[in-house]
Amino acid sequence: MNIVALARAVARQSGGLLRWASLLLPMAACVGTLCALFLWLLDRAAQTRLLHPWLLYGLPVAGVAVGLLYSVWGRAAEGGNNLIVDQIHEPGGGVPLRMVPLVLIGTVVSHLFGASVGREGTAVQMGGSIASTVGRVWRLTNPYEIRVLLMSGIAAGFSAVFGTPVAGAVFGMEVIRVGRIDYDALVPVAVSAIVADWTCHAWGMEHVPYHLAFQGYAGADGHFFHADLLLLGKVMVAAVAFGLASIVFAESVHRLAARLRQVCPIAGLRPALGGIATIALVWLCGSRDYLGLGIVAPEVGGASIIDFFGAGHYPVAWAWKLVFTVVVLAAGFKGGEVTPLFFIGAGLGNALAPLLHAPADLLAGVGFVAVFAGAANTPLACTLMGVELFGTADIVYFATGCFVAYMCSGHSGIYLSQRVAVPKRHQAGGMIGLALRQARMGKPET
């Protein structure tokens, strides 16, 4: 290669990098800023609900308001996370910008009145919407560029809302296809995740620290074993339960949502049923621990994600949270599934610890990421999330829990637009290329 040709190649490469930087940096900074605003609003909403417990009784009305908001202005945005994944697979009309205010308002209102929803869905949808808008402004028509930009938006939202840039970057690539990661987008996705996380922190938003006391066993020479074989076997047993919990959660949401569509054809009214059911569940269980995110209990001694890592034992808290969350998500409340899945996983780990004679905080930590791994079909991203949140000492347990739960969760999940690239069973080769909405039924789209 002569000098002139080399110079031209370098110039083209530099121009491409500059162009991608012009696309990604403002997009990621905007997503990080929106996530900071979102987290601040969620905190205000949670505090307001704790100060005014009567707000729970307004949940049916709030649900109808959000449902009507989407019915009037947000029909094109109702697909949520699945719409973004669909656009990555088959770029078409894009993700509407109006998704940002709609999902932001809908989620904050849901939390203000006590719906058991999460926050990841909102962050990912805001990221995808902003990324799609940037693509339209730059008049991108290349399907590859649109695809990479949307994946970067997903990574930016996930990273900023959880404070996990490495897991966010991998999640943006892993969530698209079951069993395969699109590494061709690695650099743009990683840059977006890091910038969004940094921006969110720059606005002063800090994430809840999780403390996992168990840090492996020390041998006679003082060095730590990162994988005690007996304990690893116990983690594998627990991971089977985590995988089953993830498929129960996902299938319950999908099937109850389908049933509610039959019972109440008017989409804007279905959230009222979820609100009424939530109030009834609070009366039935006698606790408000399962409202909202569930990171911190409303009262001392209550069940929460933080408490599952302590000395207390909560045998059925995970099941209550599963029911509370399934009801509101199936009814159409906005937010997300991930933080409730963290609660379910950590609570189930806490419940299994005495039965398996294993450290409660370790199983809570593994369950925290493993149930999400099974429900989202993202075992690698969830393993890395465990490392970012809890440290590296227990990475073998996190990886074991996430991958076993993933294999046990079947061809289902919370994101029905995911497509099967590598089936979880060798005999399921006919599912390759199918979206989960068809694969979970065991038949192709017709």
Helices and strands as residue ranges (DSSP letters): H 3-51, G 53-58, H 59-73, G 75-77, H 81-89, H 99-112, H 120-137, H 143-162, H 165-174, E 177-178, G 183-185, H 186-202, E 217-218, E 224-225, H 229-263, G 267-269, H 270-285, H 305-308, H 317-331, H 338-356, H 360-376, H 379-390, H 395-408, E 419-420, G 426-431, H 436-439
